Every structure is written in structure tokens, then in C-alpha cells.
Amino acid sequence: MAKRCRALASSLLLASLTLTAAAIGNAATTYTPATPEPGTDVPQVTVTFGMRPYADNTFYVIGMEKGWFKDVGITISPAPYGLKTTEAQWVSILLNRQVDINTATCSILLPSYKTTDQLKCAGFSVTFFGSVMLANPKLGLKSFSDYMSKGGTFKDGLVQALSPLVGKTAYIPPQVSEKEFNEVPFKLAGLSLPNYVTMDDSQMLLLAKSGRLDFMHPGGAPIAQTLLDAGWTPVYDTGQLLKYGPGGVDSPLEPLVFNNGWAATADYIDAHKTTMMRFASVVFRIFDELKKDPSLYGVYAPYLNSVAGTSLDADGVRRTVENLDPFVPFADQAKYFVVKDGPEYYANSMGALIKSLEQTGTIQKGITADEVVWAAPMYLEMRDYKNKTDDLFQKAKSAQLTGTQQQLLDKAHQYYGWYDFLDAYRSAASAIGQ
């Protein structure tokens, strides 16, 4: 335990030093609604964008390749796919304004609040079920699910599955967001922790391929899926724990529910609110198109492999996403921002993690979920524009429109189909004279 605490303290100290060097500033704690541009033209904006090397962080390449960002006036910089960012650098890169938007694990933003309240989670793309503790197949171990399928209590299953790790070396990612996954199951089982060693995914994969480690918990789903395909045992993972463990928003497993999406500084969001909505629309358009045409996973497979060190084909990327971090389309995002009694509601999951990290002294007290997760009001704003556009479409059915007005209405329907509800509203309002 002491060794793990020292490792965690070291990673947080490094984060603090990095943040100290970053541009520090105070931000408003709440999001205020956007003001739509006058007229119907979509402004042209260049967005400096960074992506981390994971399957649920690089799907944006589809939108770049297909021209869907350009459809809503966004040019991604640097060409062609934005900036490659790593787990160790993306927070400081955001704070230093080297990127405008970066893919993010929202919980990783929490330590930055020691020095600044600038970083905001601007959107959720997935609930990450890709956290998995893997065992080398040569050990012949069974998974937690294997034990639970034979009956017995939740604790008994944990004890049986986790006992082989006690006193052994396990390699884990350095992110603070992984702390609960690594520690809570052992606490619930009443077992001592393994000897944790922090390491980047790429190094873990090299050691795994050469047979030089027995236990590892990679931070990214592509590495996890690669090793699962190679026969590594999923000793436990988020999905198994949530399936068999105690449920509800007060569950000790609630802090294990965390989200990947995209983040930006409060300053950038406040100055580019309509751009943020248009950016989000492309995300939901990608999810919709992937559902209709799974071959699109092959569009970003080469880029993912180049940054993650994997060799996944289109089907491999699809399996990675569907098994470990399934994309959440626009309609289903209600579970994050509307269904308040659900375990995935942002204030429940983020609130539970904040409380847990406060209790261990990992972060300072006083941070709230609403300070960090601006994705909630931003999603509700998009939904409001959708509803207002629906009303305008209904009114247009009984309106006598000129040719020009009909063209605007047709354009509004096109934007609507692209999930760009802001511009759909602007065009529809102009079409019927509102």
C-alpha cells in the first residue's frame, strides 16, 4: 500500500509541477448559453485539436477524412489529423493553449484544480469499460466472472480471483482516474494490494509481448483488446464488477464509472460556444454513421495503429469499441445528463469519484461535478436547439414558402441530419421568418 501511495504521490507531484508551468487562470464555474450568429452562413473556424492514442479517442479521424468537420465550418489543425498527444502531456498542452480541444478522460482533469479551474469536460463520448486487469495466459488463471458463474458471494468471487495478485508486481497506468479501479476491488475483498509499478501502455505492450510481465492493467482499450485476443485472462474489469457488484448511486463501485470525451479550457469554450456545439455535432454524426456502416471503423484503424502500436483491422477496432468502450449516440446521452437516479448520471459518477479522492487526500476538497463537467449544460443546450427546430419544422408544414425559403428549410433539414441543431435552427428560423 505504501509503495502504491508513493507512486501515486509521485505522479501527482509531476502533474502539479507541470501545471505550475502552465498558463494559470480562474474561470467561471458555470456555463452560460451561446448566442447564435446572425444570418444563416456558417462561420469558418480553425480548431487546433489533439487526440490521445486510444480507440475511443481517435474516431474523429473519420470526420476529418469524410469532410464532416468542414461541413460545419471547422478546419482541424495541424493537418491532416490534428496533434498526437500522450497521456503524460495532454493536460499541460491544454492549459498552455497549445491545443484548443483535446480528447480527454474527464476525471483526469481533477488534480489540475489545485492550481486552476480552467479545464472543463466539454463532452462525453463513452462510459469506459475498458479498465481491465490482465494476467499472462501462462499462469492459467480464471476471471472474476468465471468464479461468479459458479455461485457464491461477490466477496468470495473477488477473493478467489484476486488472491493470485497479492504480493505480485502489477503494471498500471499513472493516471489518477485509475486509482479506484486498482484499489477498490482489493479493499472489498479484504486483500492487500499488489506491488504496483506505473508504466505507459506502449512499454507495457513491449514487455507483455516478450513475456516479461505477469499482470498488467493498460490504460487504453486497444492494448487491452490486443492482449485479450492473444489469450490474456481478464482477471477483473469494470464490466464484470458492475455486473456482479452492488448497484445504485451509493455503490462502492460508483467511482469506477468514468467517461472519455473531449475537453477545453473555460476561456476557449466561452469564446467559441457555437464552435463547440458544431464540433459535438460531428461526434454524434460519426456515431450515427458507424452504426449504419461498421466498415467506417477501417477509416481510422491505420491512424489508431500508428499511434497505439497495435495492428487492429476494422473489425478489431469495432470489437475494441463495442466490448470495452461503446460509443454513446446523441439520444442515449440522456443517461449522462437527464436521468438523475442512474449510476452513469454525471453528478453521481463524478461526484462519487470526487468524494473518494477527497477522502484519500488525492485531491483537495471543494471541487464539484458541475465545475468540471460543462458537458451537461452544453448537451442540454444542443437538445434545446433540436426541440426548437422540431417546432419550426412543424410550423413550416403549413407555411407558404418562396423558393429561397424552401432552400433554407432544406438546408435546415440537412444540418439537422448532421446533428448540427444550432445551424438547423438558424436556417429554419430564417426560412419561416422568425
One Martini backbone bead per residue (centre of mass of N, CA, C, O) as a GRO file, in nm:
protein
  434
    1MET     BB    1   0.059   0.061  -0.022
    2ALA     BB    2   0.296   0.255   0.013
    3LYS     BB    3   0.403   0.224  -0.272
    4ARG     BB    4   0.148   0.327  -0.417
    5CYS     BB    5   0.139   0.605  -0.281
    6ARG     BB    6   0.412   0.701  -0.387
    7ALA     BB    7   0.340   0.676  -0.688
    8LEU     BB    8   0.102   0.869  -0.682
    9ALA     BB    9   0.248   1.113  -0.566
   10SER     BB   10   0.447   1.141  -0.799
   11SER     BB   11   0.239   1.191  -1.025
   12LEU     BB   12   0.111   1.444  -0.890
   13LEU     BB   13   0.367   1.613  -0.871
   14LEU     BB   14   0.415   1.626  -1.172
   15ALA     BB   15   0.147   1.761  -1.236
   16SER     BB   16   0.195   2.014  -1.064
   17LEU     BB   17   0.448   2.113  -1.212
   18THR     BB   18   0.314   2.136  -1.487
   19LEU     BB   19   0.092   2.338  -1.399
   20THR     BB   20   0.277   2.566  -1.303
   21ALA     BB   21   0.385   2.612  -1.604
   22ALA     BB   22   0.120   2.693  -1.673
   23ALA     BB   23  -0.150   2.858  -1.768
   24ILE     BB   24  -0.306   3.056  -1.526
   25GLY     BB   25  -0.662   3.058  -1.433
   26ASN     BB   26  -0.974   3.185  -1.392
   27ALA     BB   27  -1.313   3.060  -1.382
   28ALA     BB   28  -1.606   2.992  -1.445
   29THR     BB   29  -1.835   2.755  -1.297
   30THR     BB   30  -2.038   2.827  -1.533
   31TYR     BB   31  -2.249   2.784  -1.795
   32THR     BB   32  -2.337   2.976  -2.078
   33PRO     BB   33  -2.517   3.050  -2.326
   34ALA     BB   34  -2.537   3.085  -2.650
   35THR     BB   35  -2.490   3.303  -2.938
   36PRO     BB   36  -2.610   3.324  -3.227
   37GLU     BB   37  -2.553   3.389  -3.532
   38PRO     BB   38  -2.621   3.584  -3.771
   39GLY     BB   39  -2.797   3.432  -3.988
   40THR     BB   40  -2.678   3.137  -4.205
   41ASP     BB   41  -2.392   3.139  -4.196
   42VAL     BB   42  -2.102   2.950  -4.157
   43PRO     BB   43  -1.840   2.977  -3.980
   44GLN     BB   44  -1.488   2.988  -4.005
   45VAL     BB   45  -1.285   2.744  -3.825
   46THR     BB   46  -0.990   2.686  -3.641
   47VAL     BB   47  -0.889   2.374  -3.484
   48THR     BB   48  -0.691   2.277  -3.228
   49PHE     BB   49  -0.622   1.923  -3.216
   50GLY     BB   50  -0.619   1.649  -2.976
   51MET     BB   51  -0.501   1.298  -2.959
   52ARG     BB   52  -0.527   1.004  -2.818
   53PRO     BB   53  -0.416   0.645  -2.830
   54TYR     BB   54  -0.739   0.558  -2.885
   55ALA     BB   55  -1.039   0.428  -2.990
   56ASP     BB   56  -1.205   0.668  -2.817
   57ASN     BB   57  -0.992   0.914  -2.954
   58THR     BB   58  -0.980   0.858  -3.302
   59PHE     BB   59  -1.260   0.878  -3.462
   60TYR     BB   60  -1.230   1.171  -3.584
   61VAL     BB   61  -1.099   1.087  -3.853
   62ILE     BB   62  -1.358   1.042  -4.005
   63GLY     BB   63  -1.442   1.346  -4.018
   64MET     BB   64  -1.188   1.431  -4.174
   65GLU     BB   65  -1.206   1.239  -4.422
   66LYS     BB   66  -1.524   1.320  -4.491
   67GLY     BB   67  -1.578   1.639  -4.421
   68TRP     BB   68  -1.758   1.704  -4.155
   69PHE     BB   69  -1.623   1.950  -4.034
   70LYS     BB   70  -1.651   2.133  -4.287
   71ASP     BB   71  -1.966   2.133  -4.293
   72VAL     BB   72  -1.932   2.318  -4.002
   73GLY     BB   73  -1.658   2.511  -4.035
   74ILE     BB   74  -1.418   2.301  -3.970
   75THR     BB   75  -1.065   2.316  -3.914
   76ILE     BB   76  -0.812   2.095  -3.869
   77SER     BB   77  -0.535   2.133  -3.638
   78PRO     BB   78  -0.306   1.984  -3.774
   79ALA     BB   79  -0.245   1.859  -4.058
   80PRO     BB   80  -0.478   1.608  -4.089
   81TYR     BB   81  -0.511   1.505  -3.745
   82GLY     BB   82  -0.365   1.675  -3.573
   83LEU     BB   83  -0.252   1.611  -3.248
   84LYS     BB   84  -0.030   1.415  -3.085
   85THR     BB   85  -0.118   1.279  -2.771
   86THR     BB   86  -0.045   1.214  -2.437
   87GLU     BB   87  -0.088   1.129  -2.113
   88ALA     BB   88   0.151   1.323  -2.003
   89GLN     BB   89   0.057   1.607  -2.185
   90TRP     BB   90  -0.248   1.705  -2.231
   91VAL     BB   91  -0.300   1.896  -1.994
   92SER     BB   92  -0.071   2.103  -2.047
   93ILE     BB   93  -0.153   2.167  -2.339
   94LEU     BB   94  -0.419   2.296  -2.267
   95LEU     BB   95  -0.314   2.512  -2.063
   96ASN     BB   96  -0.105   2.629  -2.293
   97ARG     BB   97  -0.267   2.649  -2.570
   98GLN     BB   98  -0.180   2.423  -2.796
   99VAL     BB   99  -0.480   2.356  -2.764
  100ASP     BB  100  -0.831   2.368  -2.778
  101ILE     BB  101  -0.879   2.056  -2.814
  102ASN     BB  102  -0.913   1.744  -2.621
  103THR     BB  103  -0.893   1.449  -2.549
  104ALA     BB  104  -1.067   1.277  -2.263
  105THR     BB  105  -1.049   1.220  -1.916
  106CYS     BB  106  -1.234   1.375  -1.693
  107SER     BB  107  -1.096   1.289  -1.417
  108ILE     BB  108  -0.802   1.406  -1.489
  109LEU     BB  109  -0.877   1.710  -1.420
  110LEU     BB  110  -0.879   1.734  -1.105
  111PRO     BB  111  -0.576   1.806  -1.017
  112SER     BB  112  -0.579   2.096  -1.156
  113TYR     BB  113  -0.755   2.239  -0.916
  114LYS     BB  114  -0.512   2.334  -0.742
  115THR     BB  115  -0.446   2.591  -0.968
  116THR     BB  116  -0.710   2.549  -1.161
  117ASP     BB  117  -1.045   2.608  -1.339
  118GLN     BB  118  -1.021   2.569  -1.663
  119LEU     BB  119  -1.089   2.273  -1.694
  120LYS     BB  120  -1.326   2.116  -1.928
  121CYS     BB  121  -1.581   1.906  -1.979
  122ALA     BB  122  -1.749   1.900  -2.309
  123GLY     BB  123  -1.772   1.572  -2.351
  124PHE     BB  124  -1.930   1.260  -2.420
  125SER     BB  125  -1.862   0.929  -2.564
  126VAL     BB  126  -1.803   0.740  -2.303
  127THR     BB  127  -1.810   0.453  -2.116
  128PHE     BB  128  -1.548   0.304  -1.945
  129PHE     BB  129  -1.480  -0.066  -1.981
  130GLY     BB  130  -1.146  -0.100  -2.027
  131SER     BB  131  -1.085  -0.177  -1.747
  132VAL     BB  132  -0.813  -0.417  -1.705
  133MET     BB  133  -0.696  -0.709  -1.549
  134LEU     BB  134  -0.415  -0.885  -1.655
  135ALA     BB  135  -0.314  -1.224  -1.740
  136ASN     BB  136  -0.098  -1.442  -1.810
  137PRO     BB  137  -0.165  -1.738  -1.971
  138LYS     BB  138   0.057  -1.917  -1.822
  139LEU     BB  139  -0.105  -1.913  -1.537
  140GLY     BB  140  -0.411  -2.017  -1.553
  141LEU     BB  141  -0.636  -1.821  -1.493
  142LYS     BB  142  -0.924  -1.677  -1.358
  143SER     BB  143  -1.206  -1.507  -1.357
  144PHE     BB  144  -1.447  -1.350  -1.188
  145SER     BB  145  -1.677  -1.466  -1.364
  146ASP     BB  146  -1.608  -1.763  -1.328
  147TYR     BB  147  -1.672  -1.767  -1.021
  148MET     BB  148  -1.966  -1.645  -1.033
  149SER     BB  149  -2.094  -1.878  -1.213
  150LYS     BB  150  -2.078  -2.082  -0.943
  151GLY     BB  151  -2.129  -1.893  -0.728
  152GLY     BB  152  -2.165  -1.687  -0.469
  153THR     BB  153  -2.014  -1.422  -0.350
  154PHE     BB  154  -1.870  -1.134  -0.423
  155LYS     BB  155  -1.630  -1.167  -0.229
  156ASP     BB  156  -1.546  -1.455  -0.301
  157GLY     BB  157  -1.481  -1.395  -0.595
  158LEU     BB  158  -1.258  -1.190  -0.538
  159VAL     BB  159  -1.069  -1.364  -0.374
  160GLN     BB  160  -1.015  -1.578  -0.594
  161ALA     BB  161  -0.917  -1.379  -0.825
  162LEU     BB  162  -0.700  -1.188  -0.649
  163SER     BB  163  -0.491  -1.358  -0.485
  164PRO     BB  164  -0.262  -1.397  -0.713
  165LEU     BB  165  -0.170  -1.076  -0.679
  166VAL     BB  166  -0.062  -1.091  -0.410
  167GLY     BB  167   0.268  -0.967  -0.402
  168LYS     BB  168   0.267  -0.879  -0.689
  169THR     BB  169   0.345  -0.753  -0.999
  170ALA     BB  170   0.180  -0.455  -1.128
  171TYR     BB  171   0.091  -0.290  -1.419
  172ILE     BB  172   0.022   0.065  -1.446
  173PRO     BB  173  -0.120   0.352  -1.485
  174PRO     BB  174  -0.079   0.700  -1.378
  175GLN     BB  175  -0.364   0.770  -1.349
  176VAL     BB  176  -0.598   0.881  -1.122
  177SER     BB  177  -0.853   0.737  -1.251
  178GLU     BB  178  -0.729   0.434  -1.167
  179LYS     BB  179  -0.728   0.397  -0.858
  180GLU     BB  180  -1.002   0.257  -0.801
  181PHE     BB  181  -0.961   0.007  -0.977
  182ASN     BB  182  -0.698  -0.094  -0.822
  183GLU     BB  183  -0.830  -0.088  -0.510
  184VAL     BB  184  -1.131  -0.159  -0.446
  185PRO     BB  185  -1.145  -0.472  -0.488
  186PHE     BB  186  -0.941  -0.536  -0.257
  187LYS     BB  187  -1.100  -0.403  -0.029
  188LEU     BB  188  -1.361  -0.579  -0.065
  189ALA     BB  189  -1.182  -0.850  -0.016
  190GLY     BB  190  -0.949  -0.804   0.205
  191LEU     BB  191  -0.686  -0.726   0.042
  192SER     BB  192  -0.388  -0.685  -0.063
  193LEU     BB  193  -0.190  -0.521  -0.258
  194PRO     BB  194  -0.013  -0.495  -0.504
  195ASN     BB  195   0.281  -0.423  -0.679
  196TYR     BB  196   0.297  -0.117  -0.808
  197VAL     BB  197   0.369  -0.015  -1.153
  198THR     BB  198   0.432   0.249  -1.349
  199MET     BB  199   0.317   0.262  -1.703
  200ASP     BB  200   0.314   0.274  -2.021
  201ASP     BB  201   0.157   0.111  -2.268
  202SER     BB  202   0.393   0.059  -2.468
  203GLN     BB  203   0.575  -0.081  -2.257
  204MET     BB  204   0.383  -0.304  -2.175
  205LEU     BB  205   0.359  -0.439  -2.452
  206LEU     BB  206   0.654  -0.518  -2.482
  207LEU     BB  207   0.664  -0.698  -2.226
  208ALA     BB  208   0.432  -0.887  -2.304
  209LYS     BB  209   0.552  -0.997  -2.577
  210SER     BB  210   0.820  -1.102  -2.402
  211GLY     BB  211   0.721  -1.224  -2.114
  212ARG     BB  212   0.794  -0.990  -1.861
  213LEU     BB  213   0.489  -1.025  -1.756
  214ASP     BB  214   0.184  -1.098  -1.559
  215PHE     BB  215   0.065  -0.805  -1.478
  216MET     BB  216  -0.191  -0.583  -1.630
  217HIS     BB  217  -0.309  -0.227  -1.672
  218PRO     BB  218  -0.421  -0.075  -1.923
  219GLY     BB  219  -0.542   0.238  -2.036
  220GLY     BB  220  -0.605   0.112  -2.319
  221ALA     BB  221  -0.812  -0.068  -2.529
  222PRO     BB  222  -0.622  -0.170  -2.760
  223ILE     BB  223  -0.432  -0.327  -2.575
  224ALA     BB  224  -0.640  -0.503  -2.437
  225GLN     BB  225  -0.750  -0.639  -2.696
  226THR     BB  226  -0.485  -0.759  -2.796
  227LEU     BB  227  -0.449  -0.947  -2.539
  228LEU     BB  228  -0.717  -1.092  -2.550
  229ASP     BB  229  -0.659  -1.214  -2.833
  230ALA     BB  230  -0.390  -1.361  -2.697
  231GLY     BB  231  -0.521  -1.488  -2.405
  232TRP     BB  232  -0.565  -1.306  -2.187
  233THR     BB  233  -0.671  -1.259  -1.859
  234PRO     BB  234  -0.967  -1.121  -1.712
  235VAL     BB  235  -0.972  -1.093  -1.394
  236TYR     BB  236  -1.075  -0.786  -1.409
  237ASP     BB  237  -1.352  -0.557  -1.470
  238THR     BB  238  -1.586  -0.326  -1.493
  239GLY     BB  239  -1.814  -0.505  -1.600
  240GLN     BB  240  -1.798  -0.728  -1.385
  241LEU     BB  241  -1.840  -0.552  -1.133
  242LEU     BB  242  -2.119  -0.427  -1.219
  243LYS     BB  243  -2.272  -0.699  -1.254
  244TYR     BB  244  -2.204  -0.828  -0.944
  245GLY     BB  245  -2.233  -0.582  -0.790
  246PRO     BB  246  -2.330  -0.325  -0.626
  247GLY     BB  247  -2.579  -0.099  -0.671
  248GLY     BB  248  -2.605   0.223  -0.730
  249VAL     BB  249  -2.509   0.546  -0.628
  250ASP     BB  250  -2.380   0.410  -0.342
  251SER     BB  251  -2.175   0.249  -0.460
  252PRO     BB  252  -1.838   0.149  -0.440
  253LEU     BB  253  -1.835   0.141  -0.775
  254GLU     BB  254  -1.899   0.430  -0.884
  255PRO     BB  255  -1.594   0.540  -0.927
  256LEU     BB  256  -1.559   0.346  -1.194
  257VAL     BB  257  -1.732   0.556  -1.341
  258PHE     BB  258  -1.605   0.670  -1.653
  259ASN     BB  259  -1.516   0.931  -1.893
  260ASN     BB  260  -1.492   0.987  -2.235
  261GLY     BB  261  -1.379   1.274  -2.446
  262TRP     BB  262  -1.383   1.628  -2.426
  263ALA     BB  263  -1.162   1.921  -2.393
  264ALA     BB  264  -1.140   2.255  -2.239
  265THR     BB  265  -1.124   2.569  -2.185
  266ALA     BB  266  -1.312   2.816  -2.061
  267ASP     BB  267  -1.211   3.035  -2.249
  268TYR     BB  268  -1.270   2.890  -2.513
  269ILE     BB  269  -1.565   2.830  -2.476
  270ASP     BB  270  -1.665   3.124  -2.430
  271ALA     BB  271  -1.547   3.207  -2.731
  272HIS     BB  272  -1.672   2.901  -2.868
  273LYS     BB  273  -1.970   2.781  -2.847
  274THR     BB  274  -2.058   2.714  -3.140
  275THR     BB  275  -1.817   2.537  -3.205
  276MET     BB  276  -1.872   2.322  -2.989
  277MET     BB  277  -2.142   2.230  -3.114
  278ARG     BB  278  -2.030   2.150  -3.391
  279PHE     BB  279  -1.831   1.945  -3.292
  280ALA     BB  280  -2.040   1.759  -3.155
  281SER     BB  281  -2.200   1.691  -3.413
  282VAL     BB  282  -1.977   1.514  -3.539
  283VAL     BB  283  -1.971   1.296  -3.330
  284PHE     BB  284  -2.273   1.203  -3.372
  285ARG     BB  285  -2.239   1.142  -3.671
  286ILE     BB  286  -2.033   0.918  -3.643
  287PHE     BB  287  -2.202   0.725  -3.470
  288ASP     BB  288  -2.431   0.692  -3.675
  289GLU     BB  289  -2.255   0.584  -3.915
  290LEU     BB  290  -2.132   0.336  -3.769
  291LYS     BB  291  -2.399   0.189  -3.729
  292LYS     BB  292  -2.462   0.172  -4.043
  293ASP     BB  293  -2.120   0.154  -4.102
  294PRO     BB  294  -1.866  -0.046  -3.985
  295SER     BB  295  -1.639   0.011  -4.203
  296LEU     BB  296  -1.543   0.288  -4.070
  297TYR     BB  297  -1.330   0.170  -3.880
  298GLY     BB  298  -1.115   0.157  -4.117
  299VAL     BB  299  -1.048   0.464  -4.138
  300TYR     BB  300  -0.893   0.469  -3.832
  301ALA     BB  301  -0.701   0.225  -3.796
  302PRO     BB  302  -0.423   0.327  -3.900
  303TYR     BB  303  -0.392   0.555  -3.697
  304LEU     BB  304  -0.420   0.395  -3.438
  305ASN     BB  305  -0.179   0.204  -3.490
  306SER     BB  306   0.040   0.435  -3.510
  307VAL     BB  307  -0.014   0.532  -3.193
  308ALA     BB  308  -0.055   0.233  -3.033
  309GLY     BB  309   0.094  -0.032  -3.157
  310THR     BB  310  -0.103  -0.174  -3.337
  311SER     BB  311  -0.304  -0.439  -3.552
  312LEU     BB  312  -0.588  -0.336  -3.636
  313ASP     BB  313  -0.873  -0.387  -3.777
  314ALA     BB  314  -1.187  -0.300  -3.825
  315ASP     BB  315  -1.297  -0.531  -3.639
  316GLY     BB  316  -1.105  -0.475  -3.402
  317VAL     BB  317  -1.208  -0.193  -3.340
  318ARG     BB  318  -1.501  -0.267  -3.300
  319ARG     BB  319  -1.455  -0.463  -3.061
  320THR     BB  320  -1.323  -0.265  -2.875
  321VAL     BB  321  -1.562  -0.075  -2.851
  322GLU     BB  322  -1.801  -0.274  -2.786
  323ASN     BB  323  -1.651  -0.412  -2.530
  324LEU     BB  324  -1.509  -0.136  -2.374
  325ASP     BB  325  -1.623   0.153  -2.545
  326PRO     BB  326  -1.910   0.246  -2.618
  327PHE     BB  327  -2.082   0.443  -2.805
  328VAL     BB  328  -2.278   0.751  -2.748
  329PRO     BB  329  -2.543   0.870  -2.860
  330PHE     BB  330  -2.742   1.133  -2.843
  331ALA     BB  331  -2.999   1.003  -2.715
  332ASP     BB  332  -2.827   0.837  -2.488
  333GLN     BB  333  -2.717   1.091  -2.319
  334ALA     BB  334  -2.937   1.104  -2.096
  335LYS     BB  335  -2.786   0.925  -1.883
  336TYR     BB  336  -2.589   1.169  -1.808
  337PHE     BB  337  -2.810   1.449  -1.805
  338VAL     BB  338  -3.114   1.335  -1.695
  339VAL     BB  339  -3.078   1.064  -1.528
  340LYS     BB  340  -3.045   1.110  -1.187
  341ASP     BB  341  -3.068   0.787  -1.079
  342GLY     BB  342  -2.818   0.708  -1.232
  343PRO     BB  343  -2.489   0.579  -1.247
  344GLU     BB  344  -2.418   0.777  -1.518
  345TYR     BB  345  -2.463   1.026  -1.389
  346TYR     BB  346  -2.243   1.273  -1.359
  347ALA     BB  347  -2.291   1.351  -1.051
  348ASN     BB  348  -2.253   1.060  -0.947
  349SER     BB  349  -1.980   0.965  -1.064
  350MET     BB  350  -1.808   1.220  -1.010
  351GLY     BB  351  -1.890   1.256  -0.714
  352ALA     BB  352  -1.775   0.985  -0.612
  353LEU     BB  353  -1.483   1.036  -0.696
  354ILE     BB  354  -1.434   1.293  -0.541
  355LYS     BB  355  -1.490   1.178  -0.260
  356SER     BB  356  -1.272   0.957  -0.266
  357LEU     BB  357  -1.024   1.148  -0.323
  358GLU     BB  358  -1.063   1.323  -0.072
  359GLN     BB  359  -1.028   1.096   0.148
  360THR     BB  360  -0.719   1.037   0.035
  361GLY     BB  361  -0.586   1.324  -0.065
  362THR     BB  362  -0.559   1.356  -0.384
  363ILE     BB  363  -0.764   1.587  -0.344
  364GLN     BB  364  -0.921   1.861  -0.291
  365LYS     BB  365  -1.160   2.026  -0.146
  366GLY     BB  366  -1.468   2.155  -0.328
  367ILE     BB  367  -1.524   2.000  -0.570
  368THR     BB  368  -1.742   1.992  -0.850
  369ALA     BB  369  -1.905   1.855  -1.110
  370ASP     BB  370  -2.002   2.132  -1.242
  371GLU     BB  371  -1.717   2.254  -1.279
  372VAL     BB  372  -1.609   2.023  -1.480
  373VAL     BB  373  -1.901   1.952  -1.623
  374TRP     BB  374  -2.005   2.112  -1.919
  375ALA     BB  375  -2.157   1.891  -2.082
  376ALA     BB  376  -2.439   1.921  -1.968
  377PRO     BB  377  -2.535   2.209  -2.070
  378MET     BB  378  -2.444   2.155  -2.365
  379TYR     BB  379  -2.641   1.927  -2.426
  380LEU     BB  380  -2.905   2.077  -2.348
  381GLU     BB  381  -2.868   2.292  -2.565
  382MET     BB  382  -2.885   2.107  -2.808
  383ARG     BB  383  -3.166   1.993  -2.738
  384ASP     BB  384  -3.310   2.266  -2.757
  385TYR     BB  385  -3.253   2.313  -3.059
  386LYS     BB  386  -3.399   2.065  -3.152
  387ASN     BB  387  -3.681   2.140  -3.041
  388LYS     BB  388  -3.705   2.413  -3.191
  389THR     BB  389  -3.682   2.288  -3.474
  390ASP     BB  390  -3.927   2.107  -3.462
  391ASP     BB  391  -4.126   2.342  -3.444
  392LEU     BB  392  -4.049   2.473  -3.716
  393PHE     BB  393  -4.117   2.233  -3.895
  394GLN     BB  394  -4.416   2.233  -3.823
  395LYS     BB  395  -4.479   2.523  -3.925
  396ALA     BB  396  -4.380   2.479  -4.226
  397LYS     BB  397  -4.619   2.296  -4.325
  398SER     BB  398  -4.821   2.576  -4.329
  399ALA     BB  399  -4.633   2.728  -4.514
  400GLN     BB  400  -4.559   2.985  -4.753
  401LEU     BB  401  -4.295   2.926  -4.968
  402THR     BB  402  -4.032   3.018  -5.114
  403GLY     BB  403  -3.765   2.917  -5.279
  404THR     BB  404  -3.561   3.028  -5.072
  405GLN     BB  405  -3.700   2.915  -4.820
  406GLN     BB  406  -3.682   2.616  -4.904
  407GLN     BB  407  -3.375   2.603  -4.909
  408LEU     BB  408  -3.341   2.663  -4.609
  409LEU     BB  409  -3.505   2.422  -4.510
  410ASP     BB  410  -3.333   2.205  -4.641
  411LYS     BB  411  -3.077   2.284  -4.488
  412ALA     BB  412  -3.190   2.231  -4.209
  413HIS     BB  413  -3.228   1.925  -4.252
  414GLN     BB  414  -2.932   1.867  -4.299
  415TYR     BB  415  -2.823   1.961  -4.028
  416TYR     BB  416  -3.000   1.778  -3.858
  417GLY     BB  417  -2.874   1.509  -3.976
  418TRP     BB  418  -2.584   1.619  -3.847
  419TYR     BB  419  -2.649   1.747  -3.548
  420ASP     BB  420  -2.685   2.059  -3.634
  421PHE     BB  421  -2.904   2.236  -3.453
  422LEU     BB  422  -2.819   2.527  -3.474
  423ASP     BB  423  -2.827   2.557  -3.794
  424ALA     BB  424  -3.110   2.451  -3.823
  425TYR     BB  425  -3.241   2.682  -3.669
  426ARG     BB  426  -3.137   2.921  -3.832
  427SER     BB  427  -3.260   2.831  -4.107
  428ALA     BB  428  -3.556   2.785  -4.020
  429ALA     BB  429  -3.610   3.069  -3.910
  430SER     BB  430  -3.556   3.211  -4.181
  431ALA     BB  431  -3.765   3.058  -4.359
  432ILE     BB  432  -4.023   3.161  -4.155
  433GLY     BB  433  -3.956   3.446  -4.018
  434GLN     BB  434  -3.787   3.421  -3.706
   0.00000   0.00000   0.00000
